[in-house]
Amino acid sequence: MGGHVLELARNDWDVFATYRSQPCSHPRVIFLHFNLASEQSILSVMEQVKPNSVIHCAAWPNIDICESQPDRAFQINAESSEVLAKICHQIQCRLIFTSTDMVFDGEEGAYTENDKTNPINIYGRSKLAAEEKIQTHCPDSVIARVALVYGKPKMHGSSFSSKILDAAEQGKTMHLFTDQIRTPVLVDDLAQALLELADHNFRGVIHLGGATQVNRFQFGIRLAELKKISNEFMQPSTMDVVRPRAPRPRDVSLDITLAKKTLQTPLSGYDEGLGKT
């Protein structure tokens, strides 16, 4: 999503972006090396730029790897966010943090911002810890809980839909869950919403998902229909059969009523959104 934010922001903002290992270039964007696991690196970049707003998209997002390395997951996802939040408050900088629908246990679905959080994997717990630290240390902040992201990647990124299309091109079988419900969000909509929040007076938690619920297999089938490709490589699977290392919640669909009231950015349903990709 970071590449999409840059693409939009560079027309109206002075934009500084960070990279961890691969140097990047983009018109009208200044790139700085950044190590999310290093407090000194965070301090150095923030002192150099002195931003008005920060959109914090960086994370250690691989759910299964986080499950096997919890200390590092909390260091990168939670502790670094606490450092950033403290600095943002000190320099009066607005902070937009991208969290996840994985902060919920999936027992209910259609979660609002006021519903009880109860993550069932390390990744979700580390992101919830980050939420709490940011809200403690940086009052001028937004916790944007983001659903499953799809759409055309930019600048070495990936998305749920791009992984499906890559598997189709490479002739690989892809197991897609039929028993996990999400509200996928189009990356273009998400980037626009995050940028809008960076220049907004809203504070607190907001859900950024698509307008419709769907399971992963249904999503894949619809993507194949629109792209006019075979869906034979897609295998319907259940979480009980696949048994991933990290447990997944069954229904973390997000209620986006608050986002619709607060933002001008439309949040497409997956069928409409796939038509734009």
N, C-alpha and C positions, 0 to 999 in steps of 0.2 A: 504493500500500500504506500510505502514511502515514496517510490518513484512517481506515483500518481499525484501525491500531495505536492511534490516539487514542481511537476508540470503545471499545476494550477497556480501555485503560490508565486512562481517566478515572474508572473505578469504584473503583480500588484505589491509584492513585498521584496525587501532585501533578504535573500534566502541563503542560509548557511545549513549545510547538511553534513552528516558524519558517515564515516565508513570504518569498518573494523579491519579487514584484511585486503580487500580489493579496491584500489584507487578508482575513483569514478570521475566522470566529467559530464557536465550538462550546461547548456547555455544559461548564462545569468545566475548560476548557482556556484557558491564557494564551498568546496569540500574540505573537511578537516578530519584527520585521523582521530579515532575515538575508541577507547576500550571500556566497555560497560562494566567490566569486572574491576576496574582500577579507579579508586576515589580520586587520585591525583589527575588522571586523565579527564575525568568529569570536571574537576575544578579548573583545569587548564583551559578547556574548551569554553566553559561558561565565562571565565574571566576575559578571555580573548574576544568573545562575541558580544557579551552583555545583551542578550536578546530581550525583546518585549514579550514574546510568546514562544513556548516550546511545545511541539507536538512529539510526544515520546512514544515512538512506534517500536523501538528496539526491544528485543526480548530473546530468551532462550525458549523457543516455542515447541520443540519436539516433545510431545507428551510422554512417549515411551522412554526416551533418554532421560528426561527429568525424573521419571519414576525410579530409575536406577542410580541417579546421582542427585539426591535431594539437596545436599549441602550446596552444590554449585547452582542448582536451580534457584534456591532462595538467595544466594549471593547475587546472581545476575538479575533475577526478576524482581526481588523485593528490596534487598539492601542497597543496591545501586539506585533504585527509585527513591529511597529515603534520602540518600545523599543529594540527588537532583532536586527533590522537593524542598529541602532546607536551603539550598542555594537559590532556587527560584524565589522563595519567600524573602530572603535577604536582599535580593536585587529588585524586588517587586516585579517579577516576571510571571506571567500567566502560564500555567502548566496544563496541557491536555494529555492525559494518560490513556493509552489503549489497553483496556483490560479484556476480559473474555467471558463468554457465556458459560465457561467451565467452572465458574464460581458457584454454580447451582448443582444439586444432586440429581436432577432430572426426574424426580418423582412426580412432579406436578405439571410442568410445562407452562407456556404462556406467562413467563415471569415478568413482573413489574419491578421497578427500581426499589420498591419497598418490601419485596418478598425476602424471606430469610435465605441467606447464603449458607451453603453446606457442601463445599467441594469434596469430591471423592477420589481425586488424584493429586499428586504432588504439584503438577503444573498449575492446577486450579488453586491449590492452597498458596502457592508462591505468589500468584497474581492477586489473590485476595489480601495477602499480607501487604503487598505493595499498595493496594487501594487504601488500606487502613493507615499506612505510614504517610502516604501523600496527603490524605485528608487531615491528619494530625499536624503536619508540618507546613502545609501550603494551602491556606484558605482559598486563595484565588486559583482554584484548580477544577478540572472536570475529569471524572472517571467515566470514560466512554467504554461501556461493555460491548464488545464487537462479536458478532456471530461469525459463522463459517464464511470465508471470503472467496469470491469467485470473480472471474473476468480476465482480461488480457494483462499479463504481467509487464512491468517496465523495469529496466535496469537490473537484470539478473534475478528478479523476483519470481515467485510462483503463487499459484492459487489452486483451489480445489478443482476448478474446471480445467486449468492448464495441465494438471497432473493426469486427469482423465484423457485429455487429447494426446498427451505425450505417450501414454500407455497404448492408445489406439495406433499411433504412428509407429511405435516400436514393436507392435504385435504382442504385447504382454497382457496376461490375464490380470484383471483388477477386481478384487473382492470389495463390494460396496454394501454397506450395512442397510438392511431393511428395517431394523428395529432401533434406529437412532434418529430422532426428529430434531431438525434445526430450522432456523429462519435465515437462510443464506443471504448475504448482502453483496451487491455488486460493488466491486472495488472503486469504480468511478463515483458512485453515490457516496461511498464511505469517505473517500478522500475529500470530496466537496463538503461533507458534513463536518469533518475534523477541521478543515480550514475555516468554515463558518464559525465553529466553536472557538477557534483561536482569537476571533475578533468579536466575541459575543459577551454579554454580561452574565450568562448562565453559569452557575456554580453547582457542583454536586455530581450525582450519578445520573447517567443517561444511557439508554439502551439503543444501540445502532445495529439493527438487523433488517432483513428484508420484510416485505409485507405479508409473505405467505410461508406456511410451514411445509416441509417436505422431508422425506428420508433420502439418504445418499443414493440409493439405487434408483429411485424415481427421478432424482435430479439427473443422474447419468443418462438414463433412457431419454429424457427430454432433450438433453444436450446433443445426444447422438442424432435424434430426429431433426433438430434444427441445423446441425452441421452436415446432415445427409451422409452419415457414416454408419457402418455396421455396429450393432451393440453386442455382438457375439462374444467379445472379449470381456464383457462385464458379467460378473458372477454375483447373484444375490446371496448375501451372507448375513449371519447374525453374530452379535458380539459374543454370545455364549459358545458358538462354534469356533470362531476365530481366536478368541481369548487373547487379546492384546496384552502386553505387559502391564500397561496402566489401565485401570478400569475406566470405562466411559459412561457418562450419564445417558439415560435413554431419551429424555425429552428436555432439552434446554432451549426450546423456542422462546423468543423474547417478545414481550409486549412493547410495541414502539409508539404507543399513544403519546407519551411525553415528547418524544422526538418530533412527531408530527405537529404537535402544538407549538414547540419551541423553535424549530428550524424551518427555513424556507426550502432547504434541500429535500427533494423527494427521495423516498426509499422504496425502490421498485420491488415488486414480487419477483420470484425467481424466473417465472415464465417470461414476463416482460423484460427482465434484466438480461436473460440469455439471448433475447432477440437483439440486444444492443452490442453483444460481444462479437 
